[in-house]
Amino acid sequence: MIQIDDALIDKLANLAKLRFNDDEKDQLKDDLQNMLNFINQVNEVDTEGVEPLIHINMRYNNFREDVPKHLNTKAETLSNAPAKNEDFFLVPKVIKK
């Protein structure tokens, strides 16, 4: 099992170009240890006879057919907008110079 210690945290921090104080290092050690414990717990599950899946919905295609259909016109799209001009939605300015 991998030992989570200050040396490993320092190595990971260096690779990620991050800096941590002592309290953050202690928290990271606890978090990483919890993650490894969870992975070990998952590895103990008996998966004999379980077929691997590409993704969880492999058995069922829940996607709609990709067929062209009527799209809303510009006027229909803008009809419910609280603020608009001829072509665009108007929104409050959020970036200040």
MODELLER restraints for C-alpha pairs under 7 A, 6 or more apart:
rsr = mdl.restraints
at = mdl.atoms
rsr.add(forms.Gaussian(group=physical.xy_distance, feature=features.Distance(at['CA:4:A'], at['CA:29:A']), mean=5.93, stdev=0.5))
rsr.add(forms.Gaussian(group=physical.xy_distance, feature=features.Distance(at['CA:4:A'], at['CA:33:A']), mean=6.59, stdev=0.5))
rsr.add(forms.Gaussian(group=physical.xy_distance, feature=features.Distance(at['CA:5:A'], at['CA:29:A']), mean=6.72, stdev=0.5))
rsr.add(forms.Gaussian(group=physical.xy_distance, feature=features.Distance(at['CA:9:A'], at['CA:25:A']), mean=6.74, stdev=0.5))
rsr.add(forms.Gaussian(group=physical.xy_distance, feature=features.Distance(at['CA:13:A'], at['CA:19:A']), mean=6.13, stdev=0.5))
rsr.add(forms.Gaussian(group=physical.xy_distance, feature=features.Distance(at['CA:78:A'], at['CA:84:A']), mean=7.00, stdev=0.5))
rsr.add(forms.Gaussian(group=physical.xy_distance, feature=features.Distance(at['CA:81:A'], at['CA:89:A']), mean=6.70, stdev=0.5))
rsr.add(forms.Gaussian(group=physical.xy_distance, feature=features.Distance(at['CA:83:A'], at['CA:89:A']), mean=6.20, stdev=0.5))
rsr.add(forms.Gaussian(group=physical.xy_distance, feature=features.Distance(at['CA:83:A'], at['CA:90:A']), mean=5.13, stdev=0.5))
rsr.add(forms.Gaussian(group=physical.xy_distance, feature=features.Distance(at['CA:84:A'], at['CA:90:A']), mean=4.85, stdev=0.5))
